[in-house]
Amino acid sequence: MASPASPADTRAFILERLVGDRGETQHVIEAARGLGARALPILSDSLNANLASPLTIELGNIDVMRLGDVKPDAAGNQAMTIASSPMSSDALVMLVDPDAIAVVVSALFGGDPDMPVAPIERELSPTEIEVATMMCQEVATSVNGWGTRALNIHFPLPTAIAGAKRKGKVLRDGPAVRIAFKFTLGPSSGILYLLMPQRVLMHRTGSEPAASGPAVTDWRARFSEEVMRSTVTLEAAMPLARMTLGDIAAFREGQVIELEEGAQSQARLSARKKTLFVCEFGKLGQNYTVRIRHQSDAGQEFIDGLMTG
């Protein structure tokens, strides 16, 4: 990918690498489902026009993921092609499983639609690579769009790769959405996965974030859900007692220290050195527990500390 040309491009690039143009998972999934539904009839008509036996093409699962998580299949016969556009060198990444290729090859050459299609359990032949490229070309055309929201995909697409070439291809990481298209011929079916960076999807569907409001609000909206999905370590600590340094210096191995009255109900639940809740220690079966009593009040704790001191 080319280096960002301006501060605005740099900011967009950083956002994409971290959480994408949108951090709202449900919003991204709905936008992707809408795009897939609009592309489906276009894809079905254009692809079936070239086939001897018509296929049934359906929209499958929509998933939010990262491009960097895409790994080669174990057998090495999954075909892949990448479509570029002026806004992204990897605007569309398409992965075709061998079952989908076998189904389309059968439909293309007039195979019996009532008979199961033999799966491909070897490296793809040149003809099968060509068919996979054709499938990707039709999918890219169906989602390309037109007007100001068009992706302006660079056609024709590069020839699909598989086997060793596919295994050696590393995708630039970033938040993406995956749309599954299911190709069915009689009892046989296969999947073509279309992956798009989230910012490309939002441009295509016209779901750009509003420009109004201060910049800090914009950043918080983009980062909020990614932050909520992050994990932290919780720590529960119970106050022991107040002692002099002399008393502490006299501690010896095996000494038992008595808890102050009420200490069990004054446990502090914290994360990353910030106290979150005041809790009460307890036990449930063989496991120790903490029960949240109320939120921590930093101001009150400060005042209580002064009074105790």
Beta strands, then each sheet from edge to edge (+ up, - down):
strand 1: 56-66
strand 2: 79-85
strand 3: 88-96
strand 4: 175-185
strand 5: 188-197
strand 6: 234-237
strand 7: 267-271
strand 8: 274-284
strand 9: 287-295
sheet 1: 1+ 4- 5+ 3- 2+
sheet 2: 6+ 7- 8+ 9-
end
